[in-house]
Amino acid sequence: MNLTQEDWVSQYEADENAIILDVRTENECNEGIIANSVNIDIYEGQGFIAKLEALDKSKNYYVYCRSGARSAKACEIMQGLGFENTYNLLGGILEWNGDIV
């Protein structure tokens, strides 16, 4: 599901079962991440799938990347793997107004 930044943040903050997933590269993450996010690089191919498979599918995943394209793809992949609740941040970190650490 694609969410605007406002909806993504308000839903995440109210969600006690939430995990933020950053699907960018390590170099991109070194430039700053959204606090408390877990990084799994979507460009790892099978490695990405394997790392997703190790995650708790009962959690709700708030996914972002640089612009929203890779995270949208990641959400599709996750749904195919049986994750029920994935939320894509429209506009990605490029349009993020919140804190970056």
C-alpha positions as CSV (number, residue, x, y, z in Angstrom):
1,M,0.0,0.0,0.0
2,N,1.3,3.4,-1.0
3,L,1.1,6.1,1.8
4,T,1.8,9.8,1.7
5,Q,4.5,10.9,4.2
6,E,1.8,12.2,6.6
7,D,-0.2,9.0,6.6
8,W,3.0,6.8,6.7
9,V,4.3,8.7,9.8
10,S,1.0,8.9,11.6
11,Q,0.2,5.2,11.0
12,Y,3.7,4.1,12.0
13,E,3.7,6.1,15.2
14,A,0.3,4.5,16.2
15,D,1.5,1.0,15.3
16,E,3.0,-1.0,18.1
17,N,3.9,-3.8,15.7
18,A,5.9,-1.7,13.2
19,I,9.3,-2.0,11.6
20,I,10.8,0.5,9.3
21,L,12.7,-1.1,6.4
22,D,15.2,0.8,4.3
23,V,15.9,-1.0,1.0
24,R,18.6,1.4,-0.3
25,T,22.3,0.6,-0.7
26,E,24.8,0.8,2.1
27,N,26.4,3.9,0.5
28,E,22.9,5.6,0.4
29,C,22.3,4.7,4.0
30,N,25.7,6.3,5.0
31,E,24.2,9.6,3.9
32,G,21.5,9.3,6.5
33,I,18.6,7.0,7.5
34,I,15.2,7.4,9.1
35,A,15.7,6.6,12.8
36,N,15.3,3.0,13.9
37,S,15.2,1.6,10.4
38,V,16.6,-1.8,9.4
39,N,18.5,-1.8,6.1
40,I,18.2,-4.7,3.6
41,D,19.5,-3.7,0.1
42,I,17.0,-4.6,-2.6
43,Y,19.9,-4.9,-5.1
44,E,21.2,-8.0,-3.3
45,G,18.8,-10.1,-5.4
46,Q,18.6,-13.6,-3.8
47,G,20.3,-12.2,-0.7
48,F,17.5,-9.7,-0.4
49,I,14.9,-12.5,-0.6
50,A,16.8,-14.6,2.0
51,K,16.9,-11.7,4.4
52,L,13.2,-11.0,4.0
53,E,12.4,-14.6,4.6
54,A,14.2,-14.3,8.0
55,L,11.9,-11.5,9.1
56,D,8.8,-11.8,11.2
57,K,5.8,-11.8,8.8
58,S,3.4,-10.9,11.6
59,K,4.9,-7.4,11.9
60,N,3.9,-4.4,9.9
61,Y,6.6,-3.1,7.6
62,Y,7.0,0.6,6.6
63,V,9.3,0.6,3.6
64,Y,11.3,3.4,2.0
65,C,14.1,4.0,-0.5
66,R,15.4,7.1,-2.2
67,S,12.3,8.1,-4.3
68,G,9.7,5.4,-3.6
69,A,10.3,3.2,-6.6
70,R,12.5,0.5,-5.1
71,S,10.4,0.4,-1.9
72,A,7.2,-0.1,-4.0
73,K,8.9,-3.1,-5.7
74,A,10.1,-4.4,-2.3
75,C,6.5,-4.2,-1.0
76,E,5.3,-6.3,-4.0
77,I,8.1,-8.9,-3.4
78,M,7.2,-9.0,0.4
79,Q,3.5,-9.5,-0.4
80,G,4.5,-12.4,-2.7
81,L,6.5,-13.9,0.2
82,G,3.4,-13.8,2.5
83,F,3.9,-10.4,4.3
84,E,0.4,-9.1,4.9
85,N,1.1,-5.5,5.9
86,T,3.6,-3.5,3.9
87,Y,3.5,0.3,3.5
88,N,5.5,2.2,0.9
89,L,6.6,5.7,1.6
90,L,5.6,7.8,-1.5
91,G,8.5,10.1,-2.5
92,G,11.0,8.2,-0.4
93,I,13.7,9.9,1.6
94,L,14.1,12.6,-1.0
95,E,10.8,14.1,0.2
96,W,11.2,13.2,3.8
97,N,10.6,16.1,6.2
98,G,11.3,14.2,9.4
99,D,14.6,13.6,11.2
100,I,17.4,11.8,9.5
101,V,20.2,10.2,11.6
